[in-house]
Amino acid sequence: MVRIAAHQDTDGRLIRLGVAIRNKRKAAGLSQEALADAAGIDRSHMGKIERGERNLTLLNLCRIASATGLRPSELLKDADL
Amino acid sequence: MVRIAAHQDTDGRLIRLGVAIRNKRKAAGLSQEALADAAGIDRSHMGKIERGERNLTLLNLCRIASATGLRPSELLKDADL
């Protein structure tokens, strides 16, 4: 699948964040669908976020962080951002 | 002016981030226009971000953080996020 946001993400920041989200989700024992539902984010959109294909918004970052039991700043730090 | 993103931001997270960005910008001795230009963000959009009126994207958060000499995670931490 084409990464829509890739042309803006030459440093791989969205990919690093997606990996950090996936790692935290798995550590929490959640499926991707369960995390999407807990965060109130469309399941397809969540898949694209985890693959670094979407330039997510701050409020969606906050929702994902909350659903994985982290602060948004901690999730970014995990992604080396 | 109506805050477009306010209906999604019941906890004032965008407003807190806007205040943190403004404080860091002033501490760096930058005008709002200079920060917008340094971050490659439209000046009008930057004004709305500082007022908490826009749900900014992760890559714009990274650009603003870089222009103020911070990491994105530090900027969120400053905003208590």
N, CA and C atoms of all chains as a GROMACS GRO file, in nm:
protein
  486
    1MET      N    1   0.085  -0.120   0.000
    1MET     CA    2   0.000   0.000   0.000
    1MET      C    3   0.088   0.125   0.000
    2VAL      N    4   0.046   0.224  -0.072
    2VAL     CA    5   0.120   0.350  -0.079
    2VAL      C    6   0.110   0.423   0.054
    3ARG      N    7   0.222   0.476   0.101
    3ARG     CA    8   0.217   0.556   0.222
    3ARG      C    9   0.192   0.701   0.183
    4ILE      N   10   0.068   0.745   0.208
    4ILE     CA   11   0.023   0.876   0.161
    4ILE      C   12   0.107   0.988   0.221
    5ALA      N   13   0.141   0.973   0.349
    5ALA     CA   14   0.210   1.082   0.420
    5ALA      C   15   0.362   1.074   0.403
    6ALA      N   16   0.410   0.973   0.329
    6ALA     CA   17   0.554   0.947   0.326
    6ALA      C   18   0.633   1.063   0.267
    7HIS      N   19   0.575   1.135   0.172
    7HIS     CA   20   0.650   1.243   0.108
    7HIS      C   21   0.679   1.356   0.206
    8GLN      N   22   0.601   1.365   0.315
    8GLN     CA   23   0.624   1.467   0.416
    8GLN      C   24   0.712   1.416   0.528
    9ASP      N   25   0.739   1.286   0.528
    9ASP     CA   26   0.796   1.222   0.646
    9ASP      C   27   0.932   1.161   0.612
   10THR      N   28   1.021   1.247   0.562
   10THR     CA   29   1.148   1.196   0.514
   10THR      C   30   1.235   1.141   0.626
   11ASP      N   31   1.210   1.181   0.749
   11ASP     CA   32   1.288   1.130   0.861
   11ASP      C   33   1.225   1.007   0.926
   12GLY      N   34   1.114   0.958   0.873
   12GLY     CA   35   1.051   0.838   0.928
   12GLY      C   36   0.986   0.860   1.063
   13ARG      N   37   0.947   0.983   1.094
   13ARG     CA   38   0.888   1.010   1.226
   13ARG      C   39   0.753   0.942   1.244
   14LEU      N   40   0.672   0.943   1.139
   14LEU     CA   41   0.540   0.878   1.151
   14LEU      C   42   0.556   0.727   1.163
   15ILE      N   43   0.657   0.673   1.097
   15ILE     CA   44   0.681   0.529   1.107
   15ILE      C   45   0.730   0.494   1.248
   16ARG      N   46   0.819   0.576   1.304
   16ARG     CA   47   0.866   0.550   1.442
   16ARG      C   48   0.751   0.557   1.541
   17LEU      N   49   0.663   0.656   1.522
   17LEU     CA   50   0.549   0.667   1.613
   17LEU      C   51   0.456   0.546   1.597
   18GLY      N   52   0.435   0.505   1.473
   18GLY     CA   53   0.349   0.387   1.449
   18GLY      C   54   0.405   0.263   1.517
   19VAL      N   55   0.536   0.247   1.510
   19VAL     CA   56   0.600   0.132   1.576
   19VAL      C   57   0.582   0.142   1.727
   20ALA      N   58   0.600   0.262   1.782
   20ALA     CA   59   0.585   0.280   1.928
   20ALA      C   60   0.442   0.250   1.971
   21ILE      N   61   0.345   0.294   1.891
   21ILE     CA   62   0.204   0.267   1.924
   21ILE      C   63   0.179   0.116   1.921
   22ARG      N   64   0.229   0.051   1.817
   22ARG     CA   65   0.208  -0.094   1.804
   22ARG      C   66   0.271  -0.168   1.923
   23ASN      N   67   0.393  -0.129   1.961
   23ASN     CA   68   0.460  -0.195   2.074
   23ASN      C   69   0.381  -0.177   2.203
   24LYS      N   70   0.332  -0.055   2.227
   24LYS     CA   71   0.255  -0.030   2.349
   24LYS      C   72   0.123  -0.105   2.346
   25ARG      N   73   0.061  -0.110   2.229
   25ARG     CA   74  -0.066  -0.183   2.216
   25ARG      C   75  -0.046  -0.332   2.247
   26LYS      N   76   0.060  -0.389   2.191
   26LYS     CA   77   0.085  -0.531   2.214
   26LYS      C   78   0.119  -0.557   2.361
   27ALA      N   79   0.196  -0.466   2.420
   27ALA     CA   80   0.231  -0.480   2.561
   27ALA      C   81   0.106  -0.475   2.649
   28ALA      N   82   0.005  -0.400   2.602
   28ALA     CA   83  -0.120  -0.389   2.677
   28ALA      C   84  -0.214  -0.504   2.645
   29GLY      N   85  -0.172  -0.594   2.555
   29GLY     CA   86  -0.255  -0.709   2.521
   29GLY      C   87  -0.378  -0.675   2.440
   30LEU      N   88  -0.370  -0.566   2.363
   30LEU     CA   89  -0.485  -0.521   2.283
   30LEU      C   90  -0.465  -0.556   2.136
   31SER      N   91  -0.574  -0.595   2.071
   31SER     CA   92  -0.572  -0.606   1.925
   31SER      C   93  -0.579  -0.465   1.867
   32GLN      N   94  -0.544  -0.455   1.739
   32GLN     CA   95  -0.552  -0.324   1.674
   32GLN      C   96  -0.696  -0.272   1.675
   33GLU      N   97  -0.790  -0.364   1.658
   33GLU     CA   98  -0.932  -0.325   1.657
   33GLU      C   99  -0.974  -0.276   1.796
   34ALA      N  100  -0.928  -0.345   1.898
   34ALA     CA  101  -0.965  -0.306   2.035
   34ALA      C  102  -0.908  -0.168   2.069
   35LEU      N  103  -0.784  -0.143   2.026
   35LEU     CA  104  -0.726  -0.011   2.052
   35LEU      C  105  -0.803   0.097   1.976
   36ALA      N  106  -0.835   0.069   1.850
   36ALA     CA  107  -0.912   0.167   1.772
   36ALA      C  108  -1.044   0.198   1.842
   37ASP      N  109  -1.112   0.095   1.885
   37ASP     CA  110  -1.242   0.116   1.951
   37ASP      C  111  -1.225   0.193   2.082
   38ALA      N  112  -1.121   0.157   2.160
   38ALA     CA  113  -1.099   0.226   2.288
   38ALA      C  114  -1.066   0.373   2.267
   39ALA      N  115  -0.996   0.403   2.157
   39ALA     CA  116  -0.955   0.541   2.129
   39ALA      C  117  -1.062   0.618   2.052
   40GLY      N  118  -1.165   0.546   2.004
   40GLY     CA  119  -1.269   0.613   1.926
   40GLY      C  120  -1.220   0.654   1.789
   41ILE      N  121  -1.130   0.573   1.733
   41ILE     CA  122  -1.072   0.601   1.600
   41ILE      C  123  -1.113   0.491   1.505
   42ASP      N  124  -1.145   0.528   1.383
   42ASP     CA  125  -1.182   0.431   1.280
   42ASP      C  126  -1.074   0.323   1.267
   43ARG      N  127  -1.116   0.195   1.257
   43ARG     CA  128  -1.019   0.085   1.256
   43ARG      C  129  -0.922   0.091   1.139
   44SER      N  130  -0.973   0.130   1.023
   44SER     CA  131  -0.887   0.141   0.906
   44SER      C  132  -0.783   0.253   0.925
   45HIS      N  133  -0.830   0.364   0.982
   45HIS     CA  134  -0.739   0.476   1.009
   45HIS      C  135  -0.631   0.434   1.109
   46MET      N  136  -0.670   0.358   1.211
   46MET     CA  137  -0.571   0.312   1.310
   46MET      C  138  -0.465   0.225   1.244
   47GLY      N  139  -0.506   0.139   1.152
   47GLY     CA  140  -0.408   0.057   1.083
   47GLY      C  141  -0.307   0.143   1.008
   48LYS      N  142  -0.357   0.247   0.943
   48LYS     CA  143  -0.268   0.335   0.866
   48LYS      C  144  -0.176   0.414   0.960
   49ILE      N  145  -0.227   0.454   1.076
   49ILE     CA  146  -0.143   0.524   1.175
   49ILE      C  147  -0.030   0.432   1.221
   50GLU      N  148  -0.062   0.305   1.252
   50GLU     CA  149   0.042   0.212   1.299
   50GLU      C  150   0.147   0.185   1.191
   51ARG      N  151   0.106   0.196   1.065
   51ARG     CA  152   0.202   0.173   0.956
   51ARG      C  153   0.275   0.303   0.915
   52GLY      N  154   0.246   0.411   0.986
   52GLY     CA  155   0.312   0.538   0.954
   52GLY      C  156   0.262   0.601   0.826
   53GLU      N  157   0.140   0.563   0.788
   53GLU     CA  158   0.085   0.613   0.661
   53GLU      C  159  -0.004   0.734   0.678
   54ARG      N  160  -0.024   0.777   0.802
   54ARG     CA  161  -0.108   0.893   0.826
   54ARG      C  162  -0.042   0.991   0.922
   55ASN      N  163  -0.055   1.117   0.888
   55ASN     CA  164  -0.003   1.226   0.971
   55ASN      C  165  -0.111   1.260   1.073
   56LEU      N  166  -0.113   1.186   1.182
   56LEU     CA  167  -0.225   1.196   1.277
   56LEU      C  168  -0.229   1.330   1.348
   57THR      N  169  -0.346   1.364   1.398
   57THR     CA  170  -0.363   1.492   1.468
   57THR      C  171  -0.328   1.477   1.616
   58LEU      N  172  -0.309   1.592   1.681
   58LEU     CA  173  -0.276   1.591   1.823
   58LEU      C  174  -0.386   1.523   1.906
   59LEU      N  175  -0.512   1.554   1.877
   59LEU     CA  176  -0.618   1.495   1.958
   59LEU      C  177  -0.627   1.344   1.939
   60ASN      N  178  -0.599   1.294   1.818
   60ASN     CA  179  -0.596   1.148   1.801
   60ASN      C  180  -0.475   1.089   1.872
   61LEU      N  181  -0.363   1.159   1.872
   61LEU     CA  182  -0.247   1.113   1.950
   61LEU      C  183  -0.285   1.102   2.098
   62CYS      N  184  -0.356   1.202   2.149
   62CYS     CA  185  -0.398   1.200   2.289
   62CYS      C  186  -0.491   1.082   2.316
   63ARG      N  187  -0.583   1.055   2.223
   63ARG     CA  188  -0.677   0.943   2.243
   63ARG      C  189  -0.604   0.809   2.245
   64ILE      N  190  -0.508   0.794   2.153
   64ILE     CA  191  -0.432   0.668   2.147
   64ILE      C  192  -0.347   0.652   2.273
   65ALA      N  193  -0.283   0.761   2.315
   65ALA     CA  194  -0.200   0.754   2.436
   65ALA      C  195  -0.286   0.714   2.556
   66SER      N  196  -0.401   0.778   2.570
   66SER     CA  197  -0.489   0.746   2.682
   66SER      C  198  -0.531   0.599   2.680
   67ALA      N  199  -0.562   0.548   2.561
   67ALA     CA  200  -0.608   0.408   2.549
   67ALA      C  201  -0.496   0.309   2.578
   68THR      N  202  -0.369   0.353   2.567
   68THR     CA  203  -0.258   0.263   2.599
   68THR      C  204  -0.199   0.295   2.737
   69GLY      N  205  -0.263   0.386   2.810
   69GLY     CA  206  -0.220   0.413   2.948
   69GLY      C  207  -0.099   0.502   2.959
   70LEU      N  208  -0.072   0.579   2.854
   70LEU     CA  209   0.044   0.668   2.854
   70LEU      C  210   0.000   0.812   2.839
   71ARG      N  211   0.092   0.904   2.870
   71ARG     CA  212   0.072   1.043   2.835
   71ARG      C  213   0.119   1.062   2.690
   72PRO      N  214   0.060   1.157   2.618
   72PRO     CA  215   0.104   1.181   2.480
   72PRO      C  216   0.254   1.209   2.471
   73SER      N  217   0.307   1.287   2.566
   73SER     CA  218   0.452   1.317   2.563
   73SER      C  219   0.535   1.190   2.580
   74GLU      N  220   0.488   1.095   2.659
   74GLU     CA  221   0.561   0.969   2.679
   74GLU      C  222   0.561   0.885   2.552
   75LEU      N  223   0.447   0.885   2.484
   75LEU     CA  224   0.438   0.808   2.359
   75LEU      C  225   0.534   0.866   2.254
   76LEU      N  226   0.542   0.998   2.248
   76LEU     CA  227   0.638   1.059   2.154
   76LEU      C  228   0.780   1.028   2.194
   77LYS      N  229   0.807   1.029   2.324
   77LYS     CA  230   0.944   0.998   2.370
   77LYS      C  231   0.980   0.854   2.334
   78ASP      N  232   0.885   0.763   2.349
   78ASP     CA  233   0.909   0.624   2.310
   78ASP      C  234   0.945   0.616   2.162
   79ALA      N  235   0.891   0.708   2.083
   79ALA     CA  236   0.918   0.708   1.940
   79ALA      C  237   1.042   0.791   1.906
   80ASP      N  238   1.116   0.833   2.009
   80ASP     CA  239   1.236   0.915   1.993
   80ASP      C  240   1.203   1.047   1.923
   81LEU      N  241   1.089   1.103   1.961
   81LEU     CA  242   1.046   1.231   1.904
   81LEU      C  243   1.046   1.339   2.011
   82MET      N  244  -1.330   3.523   1.748
   82MET     CA  245  -1.328   3.420   1.642
   82MET      C  246  -1.372   3.284   1.699
   83VAL      N  247  -1.445   3.213   1.619
   83VAL     CA  248  -1.491   3.080   1.663
   83VAL      C  249  -1.373   2.983   1.665
   84ARG      N  250  -1.366   2.905   1.770
   84ARG     CA  251  -1.261   2.803   1.776
   84ARG      C  252  -1.315   2.675   1.713
   85ILE      N  253  -1.267   2.650   1.590
   85ILE     CA  254  -1.321   2.540   1.510
   85ILE      C  255  -1.303   2.405   1.580
   86ALA      N  256  -1.185   2.386   1.643
   86ALA     CA  257  -1.154   2.256   1.701
   86ALA      C  258  -1.207   2.243   1.843
   87ALA      N  259  -1.271   2.349   1.896
   87ALA     CA  260  -1.308   2.351   2.037
   87ALA      C  261  -1.403   2.238   2.076
   88HIS      N  262  -1.490   2.198   1.984
   88HIS     CA  263  -1.589   2.094   2.019
   88HIS      C  264  -1.522   1.960   2.044
   89GLN      N  265  -1.401   1.944   1.989
   89GLN     CA  266  -1.329   1.818   2.012
   89GLN      C  267  -1.236   1.828   2.132
   90ASP      N  268  -1.220   1.948   2.185
   90ASP     CA  269  -1.111   1.975   2.280
   90ASP      C  270  -1.167   2.016   2.414
   91THR      N  271  -1.252   1.932   2.470
   91THR     CA  272  -1.322   1.969   2.591
   91THR      C  273  -1.228   1.983   2.710
   92ASP      N  274  -1.110   1.923   2.704
   92ASP     CA  275  -1.015   1.934   2.814
   92ASP      C  276  -0.917   2.050   2.795
   93GLY      N  277  -0.932   2.127   2.688
   93GLY     CA  278  -0.843   2.241   2.666
   93GLY      C  279  -0.702   2.202   2.629
   94ARG      N  280  -0.684   2.084   2.571
   94ARG     CA  281  -0.549   2.039   2.538
   94ARG      C  282  -0.485   2.123   2.428
   95LEU      N  283  -0.564   2.159   2.328
   95LEU     CA  284  -0.509   2.241   2.219
   95LEU      C  285  -0.475   2.380   2.269
   96ILE      N  286  -0.555   2.430   2.362
   96ILE     CA  287  -0.526   2.562   2.420
   96ILE      C  288  -0.398   2.557   2.502
   97ARG      N  289  -0.383   2.451   2.583
   97ARG     CA  290  -0.258   2.438   2.662
   97ARG      C  291  -0.136   2.429   2.571
   98LEU      N  292  -0.148   2.352   2.463
   98LEU     CA  293  -0.035   2.342   2.371
   98LEU      C  294  -0.007   2.477   2.306
   99GLY      N  295  -0.112   2.548   2.268
   99GLY     CA  296  -0.093   2.680   2.207
   99GLY      C  297  -0.021   2.776   2.301
  100VAL      N  298  -0.058   2.771   2.428
  100VAL     CA  299   0.008   2.856   2.528
  100VAL      C  300   0.156   2.817   2.542
  101ALA      N  301   0.182   2.686   2.543
  101ALA     CA  302   0.321   2.639   2.555
  101ALA      C  303   0.404   2.683   2.435
  102ILE      N  304   0.344   2.674   2.316
  102ILE     CA  305   0.415   2.717   2.194
  102ILE      C  306   0.444   2.868   2.202
  103ARG      N  307   0.345   2.944   2.242
  103ARG     CA  308   0.362   3.090   2.252
  103ARG      C  309   0.472   3.125   2.352
  104ASN      N  310   0.471   3.058   2.468
  104ASN     CA  311   0.573   3.086   2.570
  104ASN      C  312   0.714   3.054   2.519
  105LYS      N  313   0.727   2.940   2.451
  105LYS     CA  314   0.859   2.901   2.399
  105LYS      C  315   0.902   2.997   2.288
  106ARG      N  316   0.807   3.038   2.205
  106ARG     CA  317   0.838   3.133   2.098
  106ARG      C  318   0.890   3.264   2.155
  107LYS      N  319   0.819   3.316   2.257
  107LYS     CA  320   0.860   3.443   2.316
  107LYS      C  321   0.996   3.430   2.385
  108ALA      N  322   1.016   3.315   2.453
  108ALA     CA  323   1.145   3.293   2.519
  108ALA      C  324   1.259   3.289   2.418
  109ALA      N  325   1.226   3.245   2.295
  109ALA     CA  326   1.327   3.240   2.189
  109ALA      C  327   1.340   3.374   2.118
  110GLY      N  328   1.258   3.472   2.158
  110GLY     CA  329   1.266   3.605   2.098
  110GLY      C  330   1.214   3.611   1.955
  111LEU      N  331   1.122   3.522   1.922
  111LEU     CA  332   1.067   3.515   1.786
  111LEU      C  333   0.928   3.576   1.780
  112SER      N  334   0.899   3.647   1.672
  112SER     CA  335   0.761   3.688   1.645
  112SER      C  336   0.683   3.566   1.595
  113GLN      N  337   0.551   3.579   1.599
  113GLN     CA  338   0.469   3.468   1.549
  113GLN      C  339   0.499   3.444   1.400
  114GLU      N  340   0.521   3.551   1.327
  114GLU     CA  341   0.549   3.538   1.184
  114GLU      C  342   0.683   3.468   1.162
  115ALA      N  343   0.782   3.504   1.245
  115ALA     CA  344   0.915   3.442   1.230
  115ALA      C  345   0.909   3.293   1.261
  116LEU      N  346   0.833   3.257   1.364
  116LEU     CA  347   0.820   3.115   1.396
  116LEU      C  348   0.748   3.040   1.283
  117ALA      N  349   0.641   3.100   1.232
  117ALA     CA  350   0.568   3.036   1.121
  117ALA      C  351   0.662   3.013   1.003
  118ASP      N  352   0.740   3.115   0.970
  118ASP     CA  353   0.831   3.103   0.856
  118ASP      C  354   0.939   2.997   0.883
  119ALA      N  355   0.993   2.996   1.006
  119ALA     CA  356   1.098   2.900   1.040
  119ALA      C  357   1.044   2.757   1.036
  120ALA      N  358   0.917   2.741   1.073
  120ALA     CA  359   0.857   2.607   1.076
  120ALA      C  360   0.798   2.568   0.941
  121GLY      N  361   0.790   2.664   0.848
  121GLY     CA  362   0.730   2.633   0.718
  121GLY      C  363   0.580   2.617   0.725
  122ILE      N  364   0.518   2.692   0.818
  122ILE     CA  365   0.373   2.682   0.838
  122ILE      C  366   0.311   2.817   0.802
  123ASP      N  367   0.197   2.814   0.738
  123ASP     CA  368   0.124   2.935   0.701
  123ASP      C  369   0.104   3.023   0.826
  124ARG      N  370   0.125   3.156   0.811
  124ARG     CA  371   0.119   3.246   0.926
  124ARG      C  372  -0.019   3.249   0.991
  125SER      N  373  -0.122   3.245   0.910
  125SER     CA  374  -0.258   3.246   0.966
  125SER      C  375  -0.285   3.115   1.044
  126HIS      N  376  -0.236   3.003   0.988
  126HIS     CA  377  -0.253   2.874   1.056
  126HIS      C  378  -0.178   2.874   1.189
  127MET      N  379  -0.059   2.932   1.191
  127MET     CA  380   0.019   2.938   1.315
  127MET      C  381  -0.056   3.017   1.423
  128GLY      N  382  -0.119   3.127   1.383
  128GLY     CA  383  -0.197   3.205   1.479
  128GLY      C  384  -0.308   3.120   1.540
  129LYS      N  385  -0.375   3.044   1.456
  129LYS     CA  386  -0.484   2.959   1.505
  129LYS      C  387  -0.431   2.848   1.596
  130ILE      N  388  -0.314   2.794   1.563
  130ILE     CA  389  -0.254   2.691   1.649
  130ILE      C  390  -0.223   2.752   1.787
  131GLU      N  391  -0.165   2.871   1.789
  131GLU     CA  392  -0.131   2.934   1.919
  131GLU      C  393  -0.256   2.965   2.001
  132ARG      N  394  -0.367   2.990   1.933
  132ARG     CA  395  -0.491   3.017   2.007
  132ARG      C  396  -0.570   2.890   2.039
  133GLY      N  397  -0.515   2.774   2.004
  133GLY     CA  398  -0.584   2.648   2.033
  133GLY      C  399  -0.704   2.624   1.944
  134GLU      N  400  -0.703   2.689   1.828
  134GLU     CA  401  -0.818   2.679   1.737
  134GLU      C  402  -0.798   2.574   1.629
  135ARG      N  403  -0.682   2.509   1.628
  135ARG     CA  404  -0.656   2.407   1.527
  135ARG      C  405  -0.600   2.281   1.591
  136ASN      N  406  -0.650   2.168   1.544
  136ASN     CA  407  -0.602   2.037   1.587
  136ASN      C  408  -0.484   2.001   1.499
  137LEU      N  409  -0.367   2.049   1.537
  137LEU     CA  410  -0.251   2.039   1.448
  137LEU      C  411  -0.205   1.895   1.429
  138THR      N  412  -0.132   1.871   1.321
  138THR     CA  413  -0.083   1.737   1.292
  138THR      C  414   0.052   1.712   1.360
  139LEU      N  415   0.088   1.585   1.367
  139LEU     CA  416   0.215   1.550   1.429
  139LEU      C  417   0.333   1.613   1.357
  140LEU      N  418   0.332   1.612   1.225
  140LEU     CA  419   0.447   1.669   1.153
  140LEU      C  420   0.456   1.820   1.173
  141ASN      N  421   0.343   1.889   1.184
  141ASN     CA  422   0.352   2.032   1.216
  141ASN      C  423   0.399   2.054   1.359
  142LEU      N  424   0.357   1.968   1.451
  142LEU     CA  425   0.411   1.976   1.588
  142LEU      C  426   0.562   1.960   1.586
  143CYS      N  427   0.612   1.865   1.506
  143CYS     CA  428   0.757   1.843   1.497
  143CYS      C  429   0.826   1.966   1.440
  144ARG      N  430   0.766   2.030   1.339
  144ARG     CA  431   0.827   2.148   1.277
  144ARG      C  432   0.833   2.265   1.377
  145ILE      N  433   0.724   2.283   1.452
  145ILE     CA  434   0.720   2.392   1.550
  145ILE      C  435   0.822   2.366   1.661
  146ALA      N  436   0.828   2.241   1.708
  146ALA     CA  437   0.923   2.207   1.814
  146ALA      C  438   1.066   2.234   1.766
  147SER      N  439   1.096   2.191   1.646
  147SER     CA  440   1.230   2.210   1.593
  147SER      C  441   1.264   2.359   1.583
  148ALA      N  442   1.167   2.440   1.540
  148ALA     CA  443   1.191   2.584   1.524
  148ALA      C  444   1.209   2.655   1.658
  149THR      N  445   1.158   2.593   1.766
  149THR     CA  446   1.176   2.653   1.899
  149THR      C  447   1.289   2.583   1.977
  150GLY      N  448   1.359   2.491   1.913
  150GLY     CA  449   1.474   2.427   1.976
  150GLY      C  450   1.439   2.319   2.076
  151LEU      N  451   1.319   2.263   2.062
  151LEU     CA  452   1.274   2.158   2.154
  151LEU      C  453   1.245   2.029   2.077
  152ARG      N  454   1.237   1.921   2.154
  152ARG     CA  455   1.186   1.797   2.095
  152ARG      C  456   1.033   1.802   2.105
  153PRO      N  457   0.962   1.737   2.013
  153PRO     CA  458   0.815   1.735   2.019
  153PRO      C  459   0.764   1.684   2.154
  154SER      N  460   0.829   1.581   2.209
  154SER     CA  461   0.785   1.528   2.339
  154SER      C  462   0.801   1.632   2.449
  155GLU      N  463   0.906   1.714   2.442
  155GLU     CA  464   0.927   1.818   2.543
  155GLU      C  465   0.820   1.926   2.534
  156LEU      N  466   0.784   1.961   2.411
  156LEU     CA  467   0.681   2.063   2.393
  156LEU      C  468   0.546   2.013   2.449
  157LEU      N  469   0.515   1.886   2.427
  157LEU     CA  470   0.391   1.832   2.484
  157LEU      C  471   0.399   1.828   2.637
  158LYS      N  472   0.516   1.794   2.689
  158LYS     CA  473   0.531   1.790   2.835
  158LYS      C  474   0.512   1.930   2.894
  159ASP      N  475   0.565   2.031   2.826
  159ASP     CA  476   0.546   2.169   2.871
  159ASP      C  477   0.398   2.205   2.876
  160ALA      N  478   0.319   2.143   2.789
  160ALA     CA  479   0.175   2.170   2.784
  160ALA      C  480   0.098   2.075   2.876
  161ASP      N  481   0.171   2.000   2.960
  161ASP     CA  482   0.111   1.904   3.052
  161ASP      C  483   0.031   1.798   2.976
  162LEU      N  484   0.088   1.753   2.864
  162LEU     CA  485   0.022   1.650   2.783
  162LEU      C  486   0.105   1.522   2.781
   0.00000   0.00000   0.00000
